[in-house]
Amino acid sequence: MQAKVFLREKQLFRTIEITNSKKPEISRQLLSNWQNIIKITSEITGAASVLINKINKNTLEVILKNKDKNNPYRVGVRQLLGDGHYCETVIAKNERFHIKNALKNEAWKDNPAAAWNMISYYGLPLNWPDGESFGTICILDNNTISLNQTVKNLLNLFKKIIENDLKLLSKLQEL
């Protein structure tokens, strides 16, 4: 399956391969494990929002979030693709993306998350073993996010854990 994501900085759409209906469902046990990753990330960074998002044909869906009272996102909320969300850039480029303060960046100052005062973002892509996009793991905050290399390394490790889980799910389905 494919989706069109908007690259805000370049003002263009890119078509990407995403999760299709043949992929396995994510079990409650895995979601619980991933929720622990979200919790730890939230505790370490102090960010208002830590999310795992899943890309669908026309939307980004929040599937997990941290429990911070300042987190404006809700599990199950779907945001339409094409508005130039931070996560669209992560998925389109298939690489980490960091905006320290969107209000100081001409391309990002009016992005959808800025309307919720989520002006700082750090996100990593999550992919199935065949390269199709699953979604993102990301941090958003109403203050500038400055992450040291140790925290970035930890977030990269969390990304690898989630992608290994997706790989195991795929292998189990093959069996």
C-alpha positions in Angstrom: 0.0 0.0 0.0 1.1 3.5 -0.6 0.6 6.9 1.1 1.4 10.5 0.0 3.3 12.5 2.6 4.1 16.2 2.5 7.6 17.5 2.9 6.9 20.9 4.4 10.4 22.3 3.8 10.4 21.4 0.1 6.7 22.0 -0.4 6.2 18.7 -2.3 4.5 15.4 -1.8 6.4 12.1 -1.8 4.7 8.7 -2.3 6.0 6.0 0.1 5.3 2.3 0.8 3.5 1.8 4.1 2.1 -1.0 6.2 -0.3 -3.1 4.2 -3.2 -5.4 5.3 -1.0 -8.5 5.0 1.2 -7.4 7.9 0.5 -8.9 11.3 -1.5 -7.1 14.0 0.4 -5.7 16.9 -0.3 -7.8 20.0 -1.4 -6.3 23.3 1.8 -7.7 24.8 4.0 -5.8 22.3 1.9 -2.6 22.8 2.5 -3.0 26.5 6.3 -3.4 26.0 6.3 -0.4 23.7 4.3 1.6 26.3 7.2 1.0 28.7 9.6 2.4 26.1 7.3 5.5 25.9 7.3 5.8 29.7 11.1 5.6 30.0 11.6 8.1 27.2 9.2 10.5 28.9 11.0 10.1 32.2 14.4 10.6 30.7 13.6 13.6 28.4 10.9 15.3 30.5 9.0 16.0 27.2 5.3 16.7 27.3 4.6 14.3 24.5 6.2 11.0 23.6 4.3 9.1 20.9 4.4 6.1 18.7 2.4 6.8 15.5 1.3 4.4 12.8 1.0 5.6 9.2 -2.2 4.6 7.3 -3.2 5.4 3.8 -4.5 8.9 4.5 -3.6 9.5 8.2 -1.1 9.3 11.0 -2.6 7.5 14.0 -1.4 7.9 17.6 -1.2 4.3 18.9 0.7 5.0 22.1 1.4 8.1 24.2 2.9 9.0 27.5 0.7 9.9 30.4 1.9 13.5 31.0 -0.9 15.9 31.9 0.5 18.4 29.3 0.3 15.8 26.5 -2.5 17.1 24.1 -2.4 13.9 22.0 -4.8 11.0 22.5 -4.5 7.4 21.5 -6.6 6.7 18.4 -6.5 10.3 17.1 -5.8 10.4 13.4 -4.3 13.4 11.7 -4.7 13.7 7.9 -1.6 13.4 5.8 -0.7 16.3 3.6 -0.6 19.0 6.3 3.2 18.7 6.7 3.3 17.1 10.2 6.7 16.6 11.7 6.2 12.9 11.4 5.5 13.1 7.6 9.0 14.5 7.1 10.5 11.6 9.2 8.6 9.0 7.2 9.2 10.7 3.8 13.0 11.0 4.4 13.2 7.8 6.4 15.6 9.4 8.8 15.6 11.2 12.2 14.3 14.7 12.3 14.9 17.4 14.9 13.3 20.9 15.1 14.5 22.7 18.2 12.0 25.5 17.9 9.5 25.6 15.1 8.5 29.2 15.9 12.0 30.3 14.8 11.9 28.3 11.6 10.0 29.8 8.6 9.0 26.5 7.1 7.7 25.1 10.4 6.3 28.0 12.4 2.7 27.3 11.2 2.8 23.5 11.3 -0.2 21.6 12.8 1.6 20.8 16.1 2.6 24.4 16.7 -1.1 25.2 17.0 -1.0 22.9 20.2 2.2 24.7 21.3 4.3 21.6 20.4 7.1 23.7 19.0 10.0 21.3 19.5 10.2 17.8 17.9 12.6 14.9 17.7 11.5 11.8 15.7 12.7 8.6 14.3 11.2 6.4 11.6 9.9 2.9 12.4 10.0 0.4 9.5 9.0 -3.2 8.8 11.8 -5.5 7.8 10.8 -5.2 4.1 11.3 -1.5 4.3 7.7 -0.5 4.4 7.0 2.3 6.8 5.2 1.5 10.1 5.3 5.0 11.5 7.4 7.0 14.0 8.5 7.3 17.6 8.7 10.9 18.5 9.1 13.5 21.3 7.3 16.8 21.2 7.4 19.7 23.7 6.3 23.2 24.3 9.9 24.1 25.1 13.1 23.6 23.2 14.2 20.0 23.2 18.0 19.7 23.6 19.0 16.0 23.6 22.6 14.9 24.4 24.2 12.1 22.4 23.5 9.5 25.1 19.7 10.2 24.9 19.8 10.1 21.1 21.6 6.8 21.3 19.0 5.5 23.7 16.2 6.6 21.4 17.9 4.9 18.5 18.1 1.7 20.6 14.4 1.9 21.3 13.8 2.3 17.6 15.8 -0.9 17.0 13.9 -2.8 19.7 10.6 -1.8 18.1 11.8 -2.7 14.6 13.1 -6.1 15.9 9.6 -6.7 17.3 8.2 -6.0 13.9 10.7 -8.4 12.4 9.8 -11.1 14.8 6.1 -10.6 14.1 6.7 -10.9 10.4 8.7 -14.1 10.9 6.0 -15.6 13.1 3.4 -14.9 10.5 5.6 -16.6 7.9 5.7 -19.7 10.0 
